[in-house]
Amino acid sequence: MTISFDEFVDEAMKILDVNLRGYKIKRVQRRTDSLMRRYNVNNYAQCLEKLKNDSEFREAYLDHFTINTSEFFRNPQSFKYLEENILPVLLADNKVVNIWSAPCSNGSEPYTLAIILTELGYDNSRYRILASDIDVGVLEEAKSGIFNENAIGNVPPLLLKKYFEEIKGISMKYKLSQDIINKVSFEYKDLIKEPYEEGWDLILSRNFFIYLTTEIKEMLTHKFVEVLKPGGYLFLGNTEFIFTPEKFGLKKIHSSFYQKI
Ligand SMILES: C[S@@+](CC[C@H](N)C(=O)[O-])C[C@H]1O[C@@H](n2cnc3c(N)ncnc32)[C@H](O)[C@@H]1O
């Protein structure tokens, strides 16, 4: 039996319980095709059978389809702006500052925040950092606090020395200090399908919108704005833009940063 990619997507969405149509479909097809080549799967019907019956392949598909690339201090200029202009404002009064990294991938992003806040001298009774992702594998990786050298390339040498320890016997692996690990909590969340918790002062949603269709991107922007506190901030990736921020109740305050009006 042969089936089209379109038919494959309809069935795969049911098996995986993931809204594949929320993502740019050409990219989903490219990722599907490359995984099929890797596993010697010849057509979409066979791929569906394997998704149904082979849990290892199912995991590999989800893993391959969600791009997990992340690193500490990704786009350092943006983190500098955050450190100098936004965090001091949020921490100026005595309320607990609520920060959400969504999605967080391997944890490099929320841990970067925890390092910055620690360096600024704020105790973790002053803030809460929640980090979520759809990929259970990367969440486990994040919780382990073990990173390879690709993730730490942008960490300033002094901070590297202070917060990371090279793991002896395993080349190029670094363990993040337990004190920083303890400052972030992780949870599974499908950002397309699930409702969001309310009351955030700062939401980081970086390098995620690039994979989504315009329709889903707009839906998620509305969802994020809804759960931001008035005056709260949305921090996007360097190649992501909201072209008409006012349509969502946002104003652009700096490259990659939007504030809820
Ligand atoms: C490229 S990473 C971005 C990580 C981090 N924000 C950064 O900028 O370095 C994209 C992440 O989105 C996650 N993702 C994809 N679809 C998702 C969904 N529907 N809900 C939650 N996370 C999702 C992937 O698992 C992946 O970890």
The ligand as an SDF file (V2000), in Angstrom:
LIG
                    3D

 27 29  0  0  0  0  0  0  0  0999 V2000
   15.8140   24.7730   19.2680 C   0  0  0  0  0  0  0  0  0  0  0  0
   15.2050   24.3050   20.8510 S   0  0  0  0  0  0  0  0  0  0  0  0
   15.1900   25.8790   21.6670 C   0  0  0  0  0  0  0  0  0  0  0  0
   15.6990   25.7880   23.0770 C   0  0  0  0  0  0  0  0  0  0  0  0
   16.0180   27.1230   23.7610 C   0  0  0  0  0  0  0  0  0  0  0  0
   14.8260   27.9110   23.9350 N   0  0  0  0  0  0  0  0  0  0  0  0
   17.0720   27.8920   23.0090 C   0  0  0  0  0  0  0  0  0  0  0  0
   16.7390   28.8880   22.3550 O   0  0  0  0  0  0  0  0  0  0  0  0
   18.2360   27.5020   23.0270 O   0  0  0  0  0  0  0  0  0  0  0  0
   13.4920   23.9880   20.4480 C   0  0  0  0  0  0  0  0  0  0  0  0
   12.8080   23.1260   21.4790 C   0  0  0  0  0  0  0  0  0  0  0  0
   11.4080   23.1400   21.2290 O   0  0  0  0  0  0  0  0  0  0  0  0
   10.8850   21.9320   21.7360 C   0  0  0  0  0  0  0  0  0  0  0  0
    9.5150   21.7610   21.2070 N   0  0  0  0  0  0  0  0  0  0  0  0
    9.1390   21.4700   19.9440 C   0  0  0  0  0  0  0  0  0  0  0  0
    7.7860   21.3960   19.8870 N   0  0  0  0  0  0  0  0  0  0  0  0
    7.3180   21.6580   21.1420 C   0  0  0  0  0  0  0  0  0  0  0  0
    6.0120   21.7370   21.7080 C   0  0  0  0  0  0  0  0  0  0  0  0
    4.9050   21.5190   20.9720 N   0  0  0  0  0  0  0  0  0  0  0  0
    5.8990   22.0170   23.0210 N   0  0  0  0  0  0  0  0  0  0  0  0
    7.0070   22.2300   23.7870 C   0  0  0  0  0  0  0  0  0  0  0  0
    8.2680   22.1680   23.3010 N   0  0  0  0  0  0  0  0  0  0  0  0
    8.4200   21.8880   21.9880 C   0  0  0  0  0  0  0  0  0  0  0  0
   11.8850   20.9120   21.2630 C   0  0  0  0  0  0  0  0  0  0  0  0
   11.7980   19.7000   21.9860 O   0  0  0  0  0  0  0  0  0  0  0  0
   13.2100   21.6680   21.4750 C   0  0  0  0  0  0  0  0  0  0  0  0
   13.7930   21.3140   22.7160 O   0  0  0  0  0  0  0  0  0  0  0  0
  1  2  1  0
  2  3  1  0
  2 10  1  0
  3  4  1  0
  4  5  1  0
  5  6  1  0
  5  7  1  0
  7  8  2  0
  7  9  1  0
 10 11  1  0
 11 12  1  0
 11 26  1  0
 12 13  1  0
 13 14  1  0
 13 24  1  0
 14 15  1  0
 14 23  1  0
 15 16  2  0
 16 17  1  0
 17 18  1  0
 17 23  2  0
 18 19  1  0
 18 20  2  0
 20 21  1  0
 21 22  2  0
 22 23  1  0
 24 25  1  0
 24 26  1  0
 26 27  1  0
M  CHG  2   2   1   9  -1
M  END
$$$$
